[in-house]
């Protein structure tokens, strides 16, 4: 189910990353640094934790070997993550364990952040990411198909033509008692696996993105629709993770290399800026 879709993407970046570089420290373990900047997200984690600020997810762990367990081997010692802008330290993160942590932080669109990771027994890890610009949703139209309990939707947006853009489509159901990721399907030609896509075929165009939202019921008050503008690194990280999972289901598939933009280790420094609109059902 897509209830865990967005957070799973981040976790995948940590758990299944591989690389052609021969990085071999602390025996056969390799360091993995993951930092993802989020601007304007309305994810369920924020809803249940009553957090309104923008945030960054961060983690610094090490890869596992055969025979290892996550609890005993994934955590690094004395981990610290530093975020810089124009050579000025603006944020220090102290991940306490091998899990991703949420930390309040408001990234600036168009700004490039340098990230450094420190842990005992490893060299300094480094990477950088430029925060993408939010691409506004012009409007959304919807039509309820009562026979199949689905909402047929069209999201209109205008893709900027001056640079390459990367996107992700997300929806959330909101009721009186809960807030969860919606279940969507799409046969739109620009959509790639798991609702990520680039502007390869729509560069600089005004575009109607078509998708259907399923499992519509009387408990749902409204549906939040989000168009995520992704950094290049976040797009390729998710894209390679999707290919990895597809390859795992094919016995004859070639091994898939997970994207990494971290020096002296593995991992992803990425970002997403989010535009949203609401479909009111009541």
PyMOL commands that set and color helices and strands:
alter all, ss='L'
color gray80, all
select helices_A, chain A and resi 2-15+44-49+70-73+193-195+232-248
alter helices_A, ss='H'
color red, helices_A
select strands_A, chain A and resi 31-39+55-62+80-85+88-93+101-104+112-118+125-130+137-145+150-158+166-174+179-181+183-185+196-198+206-214+222-230+266-280
alter strands_A, ss='S'
color yellow, strands_A
deselect
rebuild
show_as cartoon
